[in-house]
Amino acid sequence: MKIVSASKVTKAIHVIKDQTCEKCGTQAKGFVYRKALPIYYCRKCLRDEIDARGQLVA
């Protein structure tokens, strides 16, 4: 598991209000880091992503 710097996480949190869900297009509420890039999801899709991959998310 790759460690992501705190500044990148902070930036991703600040811009979340302007992002949409990668799967369904609704407003994003959380994100998962993949290959050092945040992938934004709504609550429903984020829950599905956690169940499917078994990863910790921010």
C-alpha positions in Angstrom: 0.0 0.0 0.0 1.5 3.3 -1.1 1.5 6.2 1.4 0.0 9.5 0.2 1.3 12.8 1.6 -0.9 14.8 4.0 -0.9 17.8 1.6 -2.4 15.7 -1.2 -5.1 14.4 1.1 -5.9 17.9 2.4 -6.2 19.2 -1.1 -8.5 16.3 -2.1 -10.7 17.1 0.9 -10.9 20.8 0.0 -12.0 20.2 -3.6 -14.5 17.4 -2.8 -17.5 19.8 -2.9 -16.8 20.5 -6.6 -16.5 16.9 -7.6 -19.1 14.3 -8.8 -19.2 10.6 -8.2 -17.2 8.5 -10.7 -19.9 5.9 -11.1 -23.3 7.7 -10.9 -22.6 11.4 -11.3 -24.1 12.7 -8.1 -22.2 15.0 -5.7 -19.1 13.3 -4.2 -19.0 12.6 -0.4 -15.7 10.6 -0.2 -12.8 9.3 -2.2 -10.4 6.5 -2.7 -6.7 6.9 -3.8 -5.7 4.8 -6.8 -2.3 5.2 -8.4 -1.8 8.4 -6.4 -5.0 10.0 -7.8 -8.2 10.5 -5.8 -11.3 8.8 -7.2 -14.4 10.5 -5.9 -17.7 8.7 -5.0 -21.1 9.4 -3.5 -21.9 7.7 -0.2 -23.8 4.7 -1.9 -21.1 4.1 -4.4 -18.3 4.6 -1.8 -19.9 1.9 0.4 -20.1 -0.4 -2.6 -16.5 0.3 -3.4 -15.4 -0.5 0.2 -17.3 -3.8 0.1 -15.9 -4.8 -3.3 -12.3 -3.9 -2.6 -12.0 -4.1 1.2 -9.9 -1.0 1.4 -9.7 1.9 3.9 -11.0 5.2 2.5 -11.0 8.8 3.5 
